[in-house]
Amino acid sequence: MSTIVARIRAWGQRNMPTREQMERSRWVPKSVLRSELWRFTRRSVPRGVALGLLVGILLPFAQIIFAAILSLPVRANVPIASATTFVTNPLTTPLIWAGAYQIGNLVLHIDNEAGGAIDRLFALTDMWSAIEWLTAEGKSLALGLVIVAVVSASLGYLVSGWVWRWWVGNKRRVQQRGRRA
């Protein structure tokens, strides 16, 4: 198990942009480089996980840049937000999109049986043309991606908060045992 964690850590260190690399980028605003956005705290880490999952699933391009920029207003951890965008990669994207398409079809099918409120909303706001422009697959994929992104971001926020709490508590217990011995 520790070798898997070591491999994941090494992969992250190789592929995650450093603060210095982001300083050299002309696309990243300098306000994203504030030190509080790079600290690992109990609030910033879950926010970074949620933001990274949301951006990683919804945006098919420039995910790291958007995650870094959006970290500013929500005060999320920039490295964590950037790293969690890697949830979508050439291996996982087709699976996520296929699942999102199925979820979107299911929701729209249920909506059609219930009177078509989502279709009426798309027609009133002219969202359908915007969704068609963004995705070649249309409503089902777009709606499914939004649902998958929001659910995964929410779960990522909760799970990372619990893991953070467990990790800090475990660290404190080990320190207390060391003081007693």
N, C-alpha and C positions, 0 to 999 in steps of 0.2 A: 504494500500500500504506500509506503514512504517513497518508493521509486517512482510511482505514478505522480505523486505530489511534486517530487523533485523535477520530473520531466515537464509537468505543466508549468511550474515556476520558471524553469529554464526557457521554455517556449515563450512565455509571457515576457521575460526579460529581453529575448531576442526580437520580438515582434512589436512590443508596445513602445510607442514613441516616448522619448524622454522629454523632460521639461526644456532642455537645451535645444532639442530638435524643433520643438514647438515654438521656441523663441525665434528661431531662424525662419520659420514659415511666415510668409506674408499673408496667409489666409486666416491665421489665428489672431484674434484681437489680444492686445497686451493685458487687458483686464482679466483674461482667463488664466494668466500666469500668476495671479495673486497667491500667496503662500497658503492661505486658509483653504483654498480649493485643492491643494495637494496633500493636505494632512488626512490621516486615516482616523476618523472619529466615529462614534456610534451613530451619529446622524448622517454624516456625509457619505459613508460607505453604502448603506441601503439606498440612499437617493441616487448614488452613482450606478448601482446595479439596476435599479428600476429605469433610470434614464437610458442607460446603455442598451437594455433589452428593448425598450420602446423604439429608440432610434434604429437599432440594428435590424429590427423586424420591419418597420415601416419604410425606411429609406433604403433604396437599392444602391446608392452611391454616396461617397464622401461621408461615410458614417462616423468616422473618428473625428473629423472636423466639426460636424454638427453636434456630436456628443460633447465635445470640448466647449463649443460656444454655448450650448444650452445648459451646461453645468453652472454657468455664471448666475442666471436668475434663480435657479433652484438650490444653489449652494451645495452642489453635489461634488463628490471627489472625482477630479478629472481623470486620473489614471484608471480608476475602476470603471468609470463610464466608458472610457475609450476601450478598455479591455473587453468589457462585456458585449460590445458590438460585434465581437468575433463569434458570437453565437450563430450568426449567419455567415456561412462560408460556402464554397462550392459543393460541399457534401451535404450540408443541412438545409440549404435554401430550397432545393426542390421538394424536400419532405415538408418543410414549413409551408410552402406555397400550396402543395397538394392538400394538406390538412386544412389550411385556411380556406381554400376553395370549397372543400366539402362542408366546412362549418358555415360559410357564407350561403351555400346552396340550401342547407338545412334551415337556417334562420329565415331566408327569403321564402322558402316553401311554407314554413309555419306562418310567416307574415301574410302570404297570399291567401291562406286558409282563414286568417283572422280579419281580412278586409283590405290588406295591402297598404298599411300605414307608411311603411318604409318607402314603397314606390311613390306614394303621393308626396312624401317629404322630398324625395329626389326630384320629382317633377316641379314642385313649388320653388325649390332653391336652385334649380338648374345644376344640381350636383352631378347628375348623370353624365353630362358632357365633360365635366372636369374629371370624373372617375374614368370615363372611357379614354380620355387623353392620357391620364397617368398610367393606366394598366390596359393592356390589350384584352384582358379577360373580362373586364367589366365589373358589375356590381358584386357578384359573388366573391371574387377574389379580394376586392377592396374591402368589403364589409368583413370578410373572414380575417384579413390581415389586421384590421383595426381591433377586432375582438381578440385575436391571438396575442397581439402586442399589449393590449391593456391588461388582459388576464396574466400574461407572463410577467409583465412589469410589476403588477400587484403581488403576485406570488414571490417574485424575486426580492421585492422589498421586504416582505414578511420573513422569508427564509433567511435572507442575509442578516436581518436584524436579530433573529433568533440565534444564528450561528455566531454573530458578533458577541451577543450576550453570553453564550455558552463558552466561547473562547476566552473572554475576559474573566469570567467566573472561574474557569479552570486554571487560568494563569494565577489568579489570586489564591486559589486553594493550594497550588504548588508552592507559592511563595510563603504561605502560612506554615505549611509543613516543613519547609526549609528553616524557618525561624525557630520552630519548636525543636528541631533536631540539633 
